[in-house]
Amino acid sequence: MAVDHTAQIAAMEAALAQGVTSASYEGKSASYRSLEEMIQTIAYLKRQDAKAAGRGRAVAGFAGFSRGYRTRGPGYGY
């Protein structure tokens, strides 16, 4: 069974916007060492929610193109 982190993420984002390192949600509270740690935790929780909903992590690729000939290298007179 997947856990819904929506309330936790909303509370953490509100705390982050205020610049504080502690957040309270659903009767629980958590303190973080730094704002960077909060940002990393929010990203982690969002990935977990996306994984539970069947949405994978976005992946970008690099496309390469060739004109079919080479101008340097072995066998080309250089």
LUMZANU-196679 format. One record per residue (C-alpha): residue number from 1; residue in one letter; x, y, z. Coordinates in steps of 0.5 Angstrom, whole numbers, always signed. Example, Ala and Ser with C-alpha at 12.3 -4.5 7.8 and 13.67 -1.06 7.14 Angstrom:
<recs>
REC:1:A:+25:-9:+16
REC:2:S:+27:-2:+14
</recs>
This chain:
<recs>
REC:1:M:+0:+0:+0
REC:2:A:+3:+7:-2
REC:3:V:+3:+12:+3
REC:4:D:+1:+19:+1
REC:5:H:+6:+25:+2
REC:6:T:+2:+30:+0
REC:7:A:+0:+34:+7
REC:8:Q:+8:+33:+9
REC:9:I:+10:+36:+2
REC:10:A:+5:+42:+3
REC:11:A:+7:+43:+10
REC:12:M:+15:+43:+8
REC:13:E:+14:+47:+2
REC:14:A:+10:+52:+6
REC:15:A:+16:+52:+12
REC:16:L:+21:+53:+6
REC:17:A:+18:+59:+3
REC:18:Q:+18:+62:+10
REC:19:G:+25:+60:+11
REC:20:V:+25:+56:+17
REC:21:T:+28:+49:+18
REC:22:S:+22:+45:+22
REC:23:A:+15:+43:+19
REC:24:S:+9:+41:+22
REC:25:Y:+3:+36:+19
REC:26:E:-2:+31:+21
REC:27:G:+0:+32:+29
REC:28:K:+7:+31:+27
REC:29:S:+13:+35:+27
REC:30:A:+20:+35:+24
REC:31:S:+26:+39:+24
REC:32:Y:+32:+39:+19
REC:33:R:+39:+41:+19
REC:34:S:+38:+46:+13
REC:35:L:+34:+48:+8
REC:36:E:+38:+44:+3
REC:37:E:+36:+38:+7
REC:38:M:+29:+40:+6
REC:39:I:+29:+41:-1
REC:40:Q:+32:+34:-2
REC:41:T:+27:+31:+2
REC:42:I:+22:+34:-1
REC:43:A:+25:+32:-8
REC:44:Y:+25:+25:-5
REC:45:L:+18:+25:-3
REC:46:K:+15:+27:-10
REC:47:R:+19:+22:-13
REC:48:Q:+16:+17:-8
REC:49:D:+9:+19:-10
REC:50:A:+11:+19:-17
REC:51:K:+13:+12:-17
REC:52:A:+7:+10:-13
REC:53:A:+2:+13:-18
REC:54:G:+6:+9:-24
REC:55:R:+9:+16:-27
REC:56:G:+17:+14:-28
REC:57:R:+22:+19:-27
REC:58:A:+23:+24:-33
REC:59:V:+29:+22:-37
REC:60:A:+32:+26:-43
REC:61:G:+37:+24:-48
REC:62:F:+42:+26:-53
REC:63:A:+41:+26:-60
REC:64:G:+47:+25:-65
REC:65:F:+47:+26:-72
REC:66:S:+52:+24:-77
REC:67:R:+53:+26:-85
REC:68:G:+56:+20:-86
REC:69:Y:+63:+22:-87
REC:70:R:+69:+23:-83
REC:71:T:+74:+28:-84
REC:72:R:+79:+26:-79
REC:73:G:+82:+19:-77
REC:74:P:+86:+13:-79
REC:75:G:+85:+12:-87
REC:76:Y:+83:+19:-89
REC:77:G:+90:+22:-90
REC:78:Y:+92:+25:-84
</recs>
